């Protein structure tokens, strides 16, 4: 029997923290872009590469987490909690970066002016929070219906 884990409660706690960390995750994304540029990929192209990877990750990660939940007949509370935290963190970053690609482009981030370049990452990180809550609702609903069967 699966443990009755409260995904929504854990995700709400993550969202409280997530409200204050969009700058840190944006710096992480900038660091990845700088690393890609350092190994020879042009700056604007490195953003395209990052965005391609994050769009793929943003779509695949929830599917993989649902499969993970289906594949476990028993799971320790601590392991489930750890996996949900990792899901929330990675999905948060994936959504943050992916949605930013809708509001800016690599040329603006690399060569633009105006002092506001990259601010989109903070706003898209905040947009990611309600999406994470929706995913957690579905995870909790899925687990409850699986237990009921």
Number of C-alpha atoms within 10 A of each C-alpha: 10 15 14 11 17 16 21 19 14 16 24 16 10 19 21 11 11 21 16 12 14 21 17 12 20 20 13 13 19 16 12 15 22 17 14 18 16 11 8 10 15 15 20 17 17 20 26 15 15 20 23 15 14 22 17 13 19 21 13 12 16 18 12 13 15 15 11 11 18 12 10 10 11 10 14 10 12 10 10 15 16 11 13 19 16 12 18 25 16 16 24 26 23 26 26 29 28 24 21 20 21 11 11 15 17 18 12 13 17 17 10 13 9 6 7 9 14 20 15 19 26 21 16 22 27 20 16 24 22 14 14 23 20 13 18 22 17 15 21 18 15 15 20 16 10 14 13 8 5
